[in-house]
């Protein structure tokens, strides 16, 4: 099965403080991705995200330089929130809480800002 037929690996590159609040459903941490065996995600595209796309951009570039098919989710978690998509807590429960990294970043009203 090639990468166009399998779901991408969604990698959250945010800090621990941000990730304990919420994540995009199904995401794994950068640390989990790096610790995985080379064949665990072989043939799957990797999509990285952070808060607004900066940190995840650089990580996607790093992965691409290693020969991994990687892309940055440019809108990242705040774009996900602007699209009114669901978030989950680290234990997989639905939540509306989100850590905006900096309070200057706009978070839609339906989400509960945690810093």
KOLGU-4560 file (N, C-alpha, C; in nm, 3 decimals, padded with zeros to 5 digits):
<recs>
<n_xx: 00.085 n_yy: -00.118 n_zz: 00.000 ca_xx: 00.000 ca_yy: 00.000 ca_zz: 00.000 c_xx: 00.089 c_yy: 00.124 c_zz: 00.000 mol: A seq: 1 type: UNK>
<n_xx: 00.065 n_yy: 00.216 n_zz: -00.088 ca_xx: 00.149 ca_yy: 00.335 ca_zz: -00.090 c_xx: 00.091 c_yy: 00.445 c_zz: -00.001 mol: A seq: 2 type: UNK>
<n_xx: 00.168 n_yy: 00.553 n_zz: 00.015 ca_xx: 00.130 ca_yy: 00.658 ca_zz: 00.109 c_xx: 00.000 c_yy: 00.729 c_zz: 00.072 mol: A seq: 3 type: UNK>
<n_xx: -00.041 n_yy: 00.723 n_zz: -00.055 ca_xx: -00.166 ca_yy: 00.789 ca_zz: -00.093 c_xx: -00.288 c_yy: 00.709 c_zz: -00.047 mol: A seq: 4 type: UNK>
<n_xx: -00.268 n_yy: 00.581 n_zz: -00.011 ca_xx: -00.379 ca_yy: 00.497 ca_zz: 00.031 c_xx: -00.386 c_yy: 00.479 c_zz: 00.182 mol: A seq: 5 type: UNK>
<n_xx: -00.283 n_yy: 00.517 n_zz: 00.253 ca_xx: -00.281 ca_yy: 00.501 ca_zz: 00.398 c_xx: -00.290 c_yy: 00.636 c_zz: 00.465 mol: A seq: 6 type: UNK>
<n_xx: -00.348 n_yy: 00.640 n_zz: 00.583 ca_xx: -00.356 ca_yy: 00.769 ca_zz: 00.652 c_xx: -00.217 c_yy: 00.816 c_zz: 00.693 mol: A seq: 7 type: UNK>
<n_xx: -00.196 n_yy: 00.946 n_zz: 00.697 ca_xx: -00.065 ca_yy: 00.997 ca_zz: 00.738 c_xx: -00.043 c_yy: 00.977 c_zz: 00.887 mol: A seq: 8 type: UNK>
<n_xx: 00.082 n_yy: 00.983 n_zz: 00.926 ca_xx: 00.119 ca_yy: 00.985 ca_zz: 01.067 c_xx: 00.117 c_yy: 01.131 c_zz: 01.108 mol: A seq: 9 type: UNK>
<n_xx: 00.034 n_yy: 01.166 n_zz: 01.204 ca_xx: 00.021 ca_yy: 01.304 ca_zz: 01.249 c_xx: 00.110 c_yy: 01.323 c_zz: 01.371 mol: A seq: 10 type: UNK>
<n_xx: 00.210 n_yy: 01.411 n_zz: 01.359 ca_xx: 00.309 ca_yy: 01.430 ca_zz: 01.465 c_xx: 00.297 c_yy: 01.570 c_zz: 01.525 mol: A seq: 11 type: UNK>
<n_xx: 00.272 n_yy: 01.572 n_zz: 01.656 ca_xx: 00.258 ca_yy: 01.696 ca_zz: 01.733 c_xx: 00.395 c_yy: 01.735 c_zz: 01.786 mol: A seq: 12 type: UNK>
<n_xx: 00.447 n_yy: 01.848 n_zz: 01.741 ca_xx: 00.581 ca_yy: 01.890 ca_zz: 01.782 c_xx: 00.578 c_yy: 01.995 c_zz: 01.894 mol: A seq: 13 type: UNK>
<n_xx: 00.461 n_yy: 02.018 n_zz: 01.951 ca_xx: 00.450 ca_yy: 02.118 ca_zz: 02.058 c_xx: 00.517 c_yy: 02.070 c_zz: 02.187 mol: A seq: 14 type: UNK>
<n_xx: 00.532 n_yy: 02.162 n_zz: 02.281 ca_xx: 00.594 ca_yy: 02.131 ca_zz: 02.409 c_xx: 00.502 c_yy: 02.044 c_zz: 02.495 mol: A seq: 15 type: UNK>
<n_xx: 00.560 n_yy: 01.984 n_zz: 02.599 ca_xx: 00.480 ca_yy: 01.905 ca_zz: 02.693 c_xx: 00.367 c_yy: 01.988 c_zz: 02.752 mol: A seq: 16 type: UNK>
<n_xx: 00.396 n_yy: 02.113 n_zz: 02.789 ca_xx: 00.294 ca_yy: 02.199 ca_zz: 02.850 c_xx: 00.175 c_yy: 02.221 c_zz: 02.757 mol: A seq: 17 type: UNK>
<n_xx: 00.199 n_yy: 02.228 n_zz: 02.629 ca_xx: 00.091 ca_yy: 02.244 ca_zz: 02.532 c_xx: 00.016 c_yy: 02.113 c_zz: 02.510 mol: A seq: 18 type: UNK>
<n_xx: 00.090 n_yy: 02.005 n_zz: 02.501 ca_xx: 00.029 ca_yy: 01.876 ca_zz: 02.469 c_xx: -00.055 c_yy: 01.819 c_zz: 02.583 mol: A seq: 19 type: UNK>
<n_xx: -00.025 n_yy: 01.854 n_zz: 02.708 ca_xx: -00.106 ca_yy: 01.799 ca_zz: 02.818 c_xx: -00.246 c_yy: 01.858 c_zz: 02.818 mol: A seq: 20 type: UNK>
<n_xx: -00.266 n_yy: 01.967 n_zz: 02.747 ca_xx: -00.399 ca_yy: 02.031 ca_zz: 02.739 c_xx: -00.485 c_yy: 01.959 c_zz: 02.636 mol: A seq: 21 type: UNK>
<n_xx: -00.433 n_yy: 01.941 n_zz: 02.516 ca_xx: -00.511 ca_yy: 01.875 ca_zz: 02.410 c_xx: -00.422 c_yy: 01.847 c_zz: 02.290 mol: A seq: 22 type: UNK>
<n_xx: -00.480 n_yy: 01.775 n_zz: 02.196 ca_xx: -00.410 ca_yy: 01.743 ca_zz: 02.071 c_xx: -00.515 c_yy: 01.719 c_zz: 01.962 mol: A seq: 23 type: UNK>
<n_xx: -00.469 n_yy: 01.715 n_zz: 01.840 ca_xx: -00.555 ca_yy: 01.674 ca_zz: 01.730 c_xx: -00.573 c_yy: 01.522 c_zz: 01.744 mol: A seq: 24 type: UNK>
<n_xx: -00.695 n_yy: 01.472 n_zz: 01.733 ca_xx: -00.717 ca_yy: 01.329 ca_zz: 01.752 c_xx: -00.626 c_yy: 01.241 c_zz: 01.666 mol: A seq: 25 type: UNK>
<n_xx: -00.570 n_yy: 01.141 n_zz: 01.731 ca_xx: -00.484 ca_yy: 01.046 ca_zz: 01.661 c_xx: -00.338 c_yy: 01.084 c_zz: 01.651 mol: A seq: 26 type: UNK>
<n_xx: -00.304 n_yy: 01.205 n_zz: 01.694 ca_xx: -00.165 ca_yy: 01.250 ca_zz: 01.683 c_xx: -00.075 c_yy: 01.177 c_zz: 01.783 mol: A seq: 27 type: UNK>
<n_xx: 00.052 n_yy: 01.166 n_zz: 01.744 ca_xx: 00.154 ca_yy: 01.116 ca_zz: 01.836 c_xx: 00.254 c_yy: 01.229 c_zz: 01.858 mol: A seq: 28 type: UNK>
<n_xx: 00.332 n_yy: 01.219 n_zz: 01.963 ca_xx: 00.430 ca_yy: 01.322 ca_zz: 01.991 c_xx: 00.554 c_yy: 01.305 c_zz: 01.903 mol: A seq: 29 type: UNK>
<n_xx: 00.629 n_yy: 01.411 n_zz: 01.892 ca_xx: 00.756 ca_yy: 01.404 ca_zz: 01.819 c_xx: 00.847 c_yy: 01.300 c_zz: 01.883 mol: A seq: 30 type: UNK>
<n_xx: 00.846 n_yy: 01.294 n_zz: 02.015 ca_xx: 00.929 ca_yy: 01.198 ca_zz: 02.086 c_xx: 00.886 c_yy: 01.054 c_zz: 02.055 mol: A seq: 31 type: UNK>
<n_xx: 00.755 n_yy: 01.029 n_zz: 02.048 ca_xx: 00.706 ca_yy: 00.895 ca_zz: 02.014 c_xx: 00.748 c_yy: 00.858 c_zz: 01.871 mol: A seq: 32 type: UNK>
<n_xx: 00.738 n_yy: 00.955 n_zz: 01.781 ca_xx: 00.778 ca_yy: 00.929 ca_zz: 01.643 c_xx: 00.926 c_yy: 00.897 c_zz: 01.635 mol: A seq: 33 type: UNK>
<n_xx: 01.008 n_yy: 00.977 n_zz: 01.700 ca_xx: 01.153 ca_yy: 00.957 ca_zz: 01.695 c_xx: 01.194 c_yy: 00.825 c_zz: 01.759 mol: A seq: 34 type: UNK>
<n_xx: 01.121 n_yy: 00.781 n_zz: 01.862 ca_xx: 01.155 ca_yy: 00.658 ca_zz: 01.932 c_xx: 01.104 c_yy: 00.532 c_zz: 01.861 mol: A seq: 35 type: UNK>
<n_xx: 01.018 n_yy: 00.549 n_zz: 01.762 ca_xx: 00.961 ca_yy: 00.433 ca_zz: 01.693 c_xx: 01.065 c_yy: 00.366 c_zz: 01.605 mol: A seq: 36 type: UNK>
<n_xx: 01.043 n_yy: 00.240 n_zz: 01.580 ca_xx: 01.135 ca_yy: 00.167 ca_zz: 01.492 c_xx: 01.122 c_yy: 00.222 c_zz: 01.350 mol: A seq: 37 type: UNK>
<n_xx: 01.226 n_yy: 00.208 n_zz: 01.273 ca_xx: 01.228 ca_yy: 00.262 ca_zz: 01.137 c_xx: 01.116 c_yy: 00.208 c_zz: 01.049 mol: A seq: 38 type: UNK>
<n_xx: 01.073 n_yy: 00.085 n_zz: 01.075 ca_xx: 00.971 ca_yy: 00.026 ca_zz: 00.988 c_xx: 00.827 c_yy: 00.049 c_zz: 01.037 mol: A seq: 39 type: UNK>
<n_xx: 00.811 n_yy: 00.103 n_zz: 01.156 ca_xx: 00.675 ca_yy: 00.120 ca_zz: 01.210 c_xx: 00.589 c_yy: 00.208 c_zz: 01.120 mol: A seq: 40 type: UNK>
<n_xx: 00.646 n_yy: 00.315 n_zz: 01.068 ca_xx: 00.571 ca_yy: 00.408 ca_zz: 00.984 c_xx: 00.622 c_yy: 00.410 c_zz: 00.840 mol: A seq: 41 type: UNK>
<n_xx: 00.695 n_yy: 00.308 n_zz: 00.801 ca_xx: 00.751 ca_yy: 00.302 ca_zz: 00.666 c_xx: 00.640 c_yy: 00.312 c_zz: 00.561 mol: A seq: 42 type: UNK>
<n_xx: 00.664 n_yy: 00.395 n_zz: 00.460 ca_xx: 00.568 ca_yy: 00.410 ca_zz: 00.351 c_xx: 00.452 c_yy: 00.503 c_zz: 00.382 mol: A seq: 43 type: UNK>
<n_xx: 00.451 n_yy: 00.561 n_zz: 00.501 ca_xx: 00.342 ca_yy: 00.653 ca_zz: 00.536 c_xx: 00.394 c_yy: 00.796 c_zz: 00.537 mol: A seq: 44 type: UNK>
<n_xx: 00.313 n_yy: 00.885 n_zz: 00.488 ca_xx: 00.346 ca_yy: 01.027 ca_zz: 00.490 c_xx: 00.336 c_yy: 01.076 c_zz: 00.634 mol: A seq: 45 type: UNK>
<n_xx: 00.424 n_yy: 01.166 n_zz: 00.671 ca_xx: 00.423 ca_yy: 01.226 ca_zz: 00.804 c_xx: 00.375 c_yy: 01.370 c_zz: 00.790 mol: A seq: 46 type: UNK>
<n_xx: 00.277 n_yy: 01.408 n_zz: 00.870 ca_xx: 00.227 ca_yy: 01.546 ca_zz: 00.872 c_xx: 00.255 c_yy: 01.601 c_zz: 01.012 mol: A seq: 47 type: UNK>
<n_xx: 00.328 n_yy: 01.711 n_zz: 01.016 ca_xx: 00.365 ca_yy: 01.771 ca_zz: 01.144 c_xx: 00.277 c_yy: 01.892 c_zz: 01.174 mol: A seq: 48 type: UNK>
<n_xx: 00.255 n_yy: 01.918 n_zz: 01.303 ca_xx: 00.183 ca_yy: 02.039 ca_zz: 01.341 c_xx: 00.233 c_yy: 02.089 c_zz: 01.476 mol: A seq: 49 type: UNK>
<n_xx: 00.209 n_yy: 02.217 n_zz: 01.499 ca_xx: 00.239 ca_yy: 02.280 ca_zz: 01.628 c_xx: 00.123 c_yy: 02.374 c_zz: 01.659 mol: A seq: 50 type: UNK>
<n_xx: 00.149 n_yy: 02.497 n_zz: 01.696 ca_xx: 00.040 ca_yy: 02.591 ca_zz: 01.726 c_xx: -00.003 c_yy: 02.667 c_zz: 01.602 mol: A seq: 51 type: UNK>
<n_xx: 00.094 n_yy: 02.730 n_zz: 01.535 ca_xx: 00.061 ca_yy: 02.808 ca_zz: 01.415 c_xx: 00.143 c_yy: 02.767 c_zz: 01.293 mol: A seq: 52 type: UNK>
<n_xx: 00.226 n_yy: 02.666 n_zz: 01.305 ca_xx: 00.297 ca_yy: 02.613 ca_zz: 01.189 c_xx: 00.445 c_yy: 02.637 c_zz: 01.180 mol: A seq: 53 type: UNK>
<n_xx: 00.503 n_yy: 02.717 n_zz: 01.267 ca_xx: 00.645 ca_yy: 02.748 ca_zz: 01.259 c_xx: 00.735 c_yy: 02.633 c_zz: 01.300 mol: A seq: 54 type: UNK>
<n_xx: 00.718 n_yy: 02.585 n_zz: 01.421 ca_xx: 00.802 ca_yy: 02.475 ca_zz: 01.469 c_xx: 00.781 c_yy: 02.349 c_zz: 01.386 mol: A seq: 55 type: UNK>
<n_xx: 00.658 n_yy: 02.324 n_zz: 01.347 ca_xx: 00.630 ca_yy: 02.203 ca_zz: 01.268 c_xx: 00.689 c_yy: 02.214 c_zz: 01.127 mol: A seq: 56 type: UNK>
<n_xx: 00.697 n_yy: 02.334 n_zz: 01.073 ca_xx: 00.760 ca_yy: 02.354 ca_zz: 00.943 c_xx: 00.906 c_yy: 02.307 c_zz: 00.947 mol: A seq: 57 type: UNK>
<n_xx: 00.977 n_yy: 02.350 n_zz: 01.050 ca_xx: 01.119 ca_yy: 02.314 ca_zz: 01.059 c_xx: 01.137 c_yy: 02.165 c_zz: 01.084 mol: A seq: 58 type: UNK>
<n_xx: 01.048 n_yy: 02.105 n_zz: 01.161 ca_xx: 01.060 ca_yy: 01.961 ca_zz: 01.184 c_xx: 01.029 c_yy: 01.883 c_zz: 01.055 mol: A seq: 59 type: UNK>
<n_xx: 00.930 n_yy: 01.926 n_zz: 00.980 ca_xx: 00.898 ca_yy: 01.860 ca_zz: 00.853 c_xx: 01.017 c_yy: 01.869 c_zz: 00.758 mol: A seq: 60 type: UNK>
<n_xx: 01.084 n_yy: 01.983 n_zz: 00.755 ca_xx: 01.204 ca_yy: 01.998 ca_zz: 00.670 c_xx: 01.314 c_yy: 01.903 c_zz: 00.714 mol: A seq: 61 type: UNK>
<n_xx: 01.331 n_yy: 01.890 n_zz: 00.845 ca_xx: 01.432 ca_yy: 01.800 ca_zz: 00.899 c_xx: 01.402 c_yy: 01.655 c_zz: 00.857 mol: A seq: 62 type: UNK>
<n_xx: 01.275 n_yy: 01.617 n_zz: 00.867 ca_xx: 01.236 ca_yy: 01.481 ca_zz: 00.827 c_xx: 01.259 c_yy: 01.460 c_zz: 00.677 mol: A seq: 63 type: UNK>
<n_xx: 01.222 n_yy: 01.559 n_zz: 00.597 ca_xx: 01.240 ca_yy: 01.548 ca_zz: 00.452 c_xx: 01.388 c_yy: 01.532 c_zz: 00.417 mol: A seq: 64 type: UNK>
<n_xx: 01.474 n_yy: 01.602 n_zz: 00.489 ca_xx: 01.618 ca_yy: 01.590 ca_zz: 00.466 c_xx: 01.669 c_yy: 01.450 c_zz: 00.498 mol: A seq: 65 type: UNK>
<n_xx: 01.597 n_yy: 01.379 n_zz: 00.583 ca_xx: 01.632 ca_yy: 01.240 ca_zz: 00.617 c_xx: 01.567 c_yy: 01.141 c_zz: 00.521 mol: A seq: 66 type: UNK>
<n_xx: 01.498 n_yy: 01.192 n_zz: 00.419 ca_xx: 01.435 ca_yy: 01.105 ca_zz: 00.320 c_xx: 01.296 c_yy: 01.058 c_zz: 00.356 mol: A seq: 67 type: UNK>
<n_xx: 01.235 n_yy: 01.120 n_zz: 00.456 ca_xx: 01.100 ca_yy: 01.083 ca_zz: 00.499 c_xx: 01.001 c_yy: 01.174 c_zz: 00.428 mol: A seq: 68 type: UNK>
<n_xx: 00.896 n_yy: 01.117 n_zz: 00.372 ca_xx: 00.792 ca_yy: 01.198 ca_zz: 00.308 c_xx: 00.717 c_yy: 01.273 c_zz: 00.417 mol: A seq: 69 type: UNK>
<n_xx: 00.741 n_yy: 01.403 n_zz: 00.426 ca_xx: 00.685 ca_yy: 01.483 ca_zz: 00.535 c_xx: 00.628 c_yy: 01.614 c_zz: 00.483 mol: A seq: 70 type: UNK>
<n_xx: 00.523 n_yy: 01.659 n_zz: 00.549 ca_xx: 00.459 ca_yy: 01.786 ca_zz: 00.516 c_xx: 00.420 c_yy: 01.856 c_zz: 00.645 mol: A seq: 71 type: UNK>
<n_xx: 00.419 n_yy: 01.986 n_zz: 00.640 ca_xx: 00.377 ca_yy: 02.067 ca_zz: 00.754 c_xx: 00.229 c_yy: 02.101 c_zz: 00.739 mol: A seq: 72 type: UNK>
<n_xx: 00.151 n_yy: 02.077 n_zz: 00.845 ca_xx: 00.013 ca_yy: 02.125 ca_zz: 00.847 c_xx: 00.022 c_yy: 02.272 c_zz: 00.886 mol: A seq: 73 type: UNK>
<n_xx: 00.029 n_yy: 02.358 n_zz: 00.787 ca_xx: 00.058 ca_yy: 02.500 ca_zz: 00.804 c_xx: -00.033 c_yy: 02.569 c_zz: 00.903 mol: A seq: 74 type: UNK>
<n_xx: -00.160 n_yy: 02.538 n_zz: 00.903 ca_xx: -00.254 ca_yy: 02.604 ca_zz: 00.995 c_xx: -00.244 c_yy: 02.549 c_zz: 01.137 mol: A seq: 75 type: UNK>
<n_xx: -00.188 n_yy: 02.432 n_zz: 01.151 ca_xx: -00.163 ca_yy: 02.368 ca_zz: 01.279 c_xx: -00.286 c_yy: 02.366 c_zz: 01.369 mol: A seq: 76 type: UNK>
<n_xx: -00.266 n_yy: 02.357 n_zz: 01.501 ca_xx: -00.380 ca_yy: 02.332 ca_zz: 01.589 c_xx: -00.477 c_yy: 02.451 c_zz: 01.594 mol: A seq: 77 type: UNK>
<n_xx: -00.425 n_yy: 02.574 n_zz: 01.580 ca_xx: -00.519 ca_yy: 02.688 ca_zz: 01.582 c_xx: -00.602 c_yy: 02.692 c_zz: 01.455 mol: A seq: 78 type: UNK>
<n_xx: -00.549 n_yy: 02.652 n_zz: 01.343 ca_xx: -00.629 ca_yy: 02.639 ca_zz: 01.221 c_xx: -00.733 c_yy: 02.530 c_zz: 01.235 mol: A seq: 79 type: UNK>
<n_xx: -00.695 n_yy: 02.422 n_zz: 01.300 ca_xx: -00.788 ca_yy: 02.312 ca_zz: 01.330 c_xx: -00.905 c_yy: 02.367 c_zz: 01.412 mol: A seq: 80 type: UNK>
<n_xx: -00.872 n_yy: 02.449 n_zz: 01.511 ca_xx: -00.977 ca_yy: 02.510 ca_zz: 01.595 c_xx: -01.063 c_yy: 02.607 c_zz: 01.514 mol: A seq: 81 type: UNK>
<n_xx: -01.001 n_yy: 02.687 n_zz: 01.428 ca_xx: -01.079 ca_yy: 02.780 ca_zz: 01.345 c_xx: -01.176 c_yy: 02.705 c_zz: 01.254 mol: A seq: 82 type: UNK>
<n_xx: -01.143 n_yy: 02.582 n_zz: 01.220 ca_xx: -01.232 ca_yy: 02.499 ca_zz: 01.138 c_xx: -01.335 c_yy: 02.425 c_zz: 01.224 mol: A seq: 83 type: UNK>
<n_xx: -01.335 n_yy: 02.454 n_zz: 01.354 ca_xx: -01.429 ca_yy: 02.393 ca_zz: 01.451 c_xx: -01.418 c_yy: 02.241 c_zz: 01.455 mol: A seq: 84 type: UNK>
<n_xx: -01.298 n_yy: 02.191 n_zz: 01.443 ca_xx: -01.276 ca_yy: 02.046 ca_zz: 01.447 c_xx: -01.248 c_yy: 02.002 c_zz: 01.591 mol: A seq: 85 type: UNK>
<n_xx: -01.271 n_yy: 01.875 n_zz: 01.622 ca_xx: -01.258 ca_yy: 01.829 ca_zz: 01.760 c_xx: -01.114 c_yy: 01.814 c_zz: 01.806 mol: A seq: 86 type: UNK>
<n_xx: -01.097 n_yy: 01.828 n_zz: 01.937 ca_xx: -00.969 ca_yy: 01.804 ca_zz: 02.002 c_xx: -00.989 c_yy: 01.692 c_zz: 02.103 mol: A seq: 87 type: UNK>
<n_xx: -00.878 n_yy: 01.633 n_zz: 02.146 ca_xx: -00.886 ca_yy: 01.533 ca_zz: 02.251 c_xx: -00.775 c_yy: 01.557 c_zz: 02.353 mol: A seq: 88 type: UNK>
<n_xx: -00.802 n_yy: 01.512 n_zz: 02.475 ca_xx: -00.701 ca_yy: 01.518 ca_zz: 02.580 c_xx: -00.599 c_yy: 01.406 c_zz: 02.556 mol: A seq: 89 type: UNK>
<n_xx: -00.487 n_yy: 01.407 n_zz: 02.627 ca_xx: -00.388 ca_yy: 01.301 ca_zz: 02.606 c_xx: -00.443 c_yy: 01.160 c_zz: 02.630 mol: A seq: 90 type: UNK>
<n_xx: -00.549 n_yy: 01.148 n_zz: 02.710 ca_xx: -00.607 ca_yy: 01.015 ca_zz: 02.734 c_xx: -00.718 c_yy: 00.981 c_zz: 02.636 mol: A seq: 91 type: UNK>
<n_xx: -00.736 n_yy: 01.065 n_zz: 02.533 ca_xx: -00.831 ca_yy: 01.035 ca_zz: 02.426 c_xx: -00.973 c_yy: 01.085 c_zz: 02.448 mol: A seq: 92 type: UNK>
<n_xx: -00.996 n_yy: 01.162 n_zz: 02.554 ca_xx: -01.129 ca_yy: 01.215 ca_zz: 02.580 c_xx: -01.151 c_yy: 01.346 c_zz: 02.503 mol: A seq: 93 type: UNK>
<n_xx: -01.272 n_yy: 01.367 n_zz: 02.457 ca_xx: -01.304 ca_yy: 01.492 ca_zz: 02.386 c_xx: -01.285 c_yy: 01.610 c_zz: 02.480 mol: A seq: 94 type: UNK>
<n_xx: -01.233 n_yy: 01.720 n_zz: 02.426 ca_xx: -01.213 ca_yy: 01.840 ca_zz: 02.506 c_xx: -01.223 c_yy: 01.963 c_zz: 02.415 mol: A seq: 95 type: UNK>
<n_xx: -01.254 n_yy: 02.076 n_zz: 02.474 ca_xx: -01.252 ca_yy: 02.203 ca_zz: 02.402 c_xx: -01.138 c_yy: 02.291 c_zz: 02.451 mol: A seq: 96 type: UNK>
<n_xx: -01.051 n_yy: 02.237 n_zz: 02.534 ca_xx: -00.938 ca_yy: 02.312 ca_zz: 02.586 c_xx: -00.824 c_yy: 02.311 c_zz: 02.484 mol: A seq: 97 type: UNK>
<n_xx: -00.755 n_yy: 02.424 n_zz: 02.474 ca_xx: -00.640 ca_yy: 02.433 ca_zz: 02.385 c_xx: -00.538 c_yy: 02.530 c_zz: 02.444 mol: A seq: 98 type: UNK>
<n_xx: -00.411 n_yy: 02.499 n_zz: 02.427 ca_xx: -00.302 ca_yy: 02.586 ca_zz: 02.472 c_xx: -00.255 c_yy: 02.665 c_zz: 02.350 mol: A seq: 99 type: UNK>
<n_xx: -00.266 n_yy: 02.799 n_zz: 02.352 ca_xx: -00.232 ca_yy: 02.878 ca_zz: 02.233 c_xx: -00.085 c_yy: 02.915 c_zz: 02.219 mol: A seq: 100 type: UNK>
<n_xx: 00.003 n_yy: 02.865 n_zz: 02.305 ca_xx: 00.145 ca_yy: 02.895 ca_zz: 02.306 c_xx: 00.168 c_yy: 03.037 c_zz: 02.356 mol: A seq: 101 type: UNK>
<n_xx: 00.118 n_yy: 03.135 n_zz: 02.286 ca_xx: 00.120 ca_yy: 03.274 ca_zz: 02.330 c_xx: -00.023 c_yy: 03.323 c_zz: 02.333 mol: A seq: 102 type: UNK>
<n_xx: -00.055 n_yy: 03.404 n_zz: 02.432 ca_xx: -00.191 ca_yy: 03.455 ca_zz: 02.444 c_xx: -00.228 c_yy: 03.550 c_zz: 02.329 mol: A seq: 103 type: UNK>
<n_xx: -00.129 n_yy: 03.597 n_zz: 02.253 ca_xx: -00.160 ca_yy: 03.687 ca_zz: 02.142 c_xx: -00.228 c_yy: 03.615 c_zz: 02.026 mol: A seq: 104 type: UNK>
<n_xx: -00.216 n_yy: 03.482 n_zz: 02.023 ca_xx: -00.280 ca_yy: 03.406 ca_zz: 01.916 c_xx: -00.429 c_yy: 03.393 c_zz: 01.943 mol: A seq: 105 type: UNK>
<n_xx: -00.508 n_yy: 03.426 n_zz: 01.843 ca_xx: -00.654 ca_yy: 03.419 ca_zz: 01.857 c_xx: -00.702 c_yy: 03.274 c_zz: 01.856 mol: A seq: 106 type: UNK>
<n_xx: -00.785 n_yy: 03.243 n_zz: 01.955 ca_xx: -00.848 ca_yy: 03.112 ca_zz: 01.964 c_xx: -00.999 c_yy: 03.134 c_zz: 01.954 mol: A seq: 107 type: UNK>
<n_xx: -01.068 n_yy: 03.061 n_zz: 01.869 ca_xx: -01.213 ca_yy: 03.078 ca_zz: 01.856 c_xx: -01.283 c_yy: 03.063 c_zz: 01.992 mol: A seq: 108 type: UNK>
<n_xx: -01.392 n_yy: 03.137 n_zz: 02.008 ca_xx: -01.463 ca_yy: 03.143 ca_zz: 02.135 c_xx: -01.511 c_yy: 03.008 c_zz: 02.188 mol: A seq: 109 type: UNK>
<n_xx: -01.538 n_yy: 02.914 n_zz: 02.101 ca_xx: -01.590 ca_yy: 02.786 ca_zz: 02.149 c_xx: -01.485 c_yy: 02.702 c_zz: 02.222 mol: A seq: 110 type: UNK>
<n_xx: -01.359 n_yy: 02.745 n_zz: 02.217 ca_xx: -01.251 ca_yy: 02.672 ca_zz: 02.284 c_xx: -01.211 c_yy: 02.740 c_zz: 02.414 mol: A seq: 111 type: UNK>
<n_xx: -01.171 n_yy: 02.660 n_zz: 02.510 ca_xx: -01.129 ca_yy: 02.706 ca_zz: 02.641 c_xx: -00.976 c_yy: 02.720 c_zz: 02.641 mol: A seq: 112 type: UNK>
<n_xx: -00.928 n_yy: 02.843 n_zz: 02.651 ca_xx: -00.784 ca_yy: 02.870 ca_zz: 02.645 c_xx: -00.718 c_yy: 02.834 c_zz: 02.778 mol: A seq: 113 type: UNK>
<n_xx: -00.614 n_yy: 02.752 n_zz: 02.770 ca_xx: -00.535 ca_yy: 02.712 ca_zz: 02.888 c_xx: -00.390 c_yy: 02.748 c_zz: 02.862 mol: A seq: 114 type: UNK>
<n_xx: -00.328 n_yy: 02.813 n_zz: 02.961 ca_xx: -00.185 ca_yy: 02.845 ca_zz: 02.949 c_xx: -00.111 c_yy: 02.805 c_zz: 03.073 mol: A seq: 115 type: UNK>
</recs>
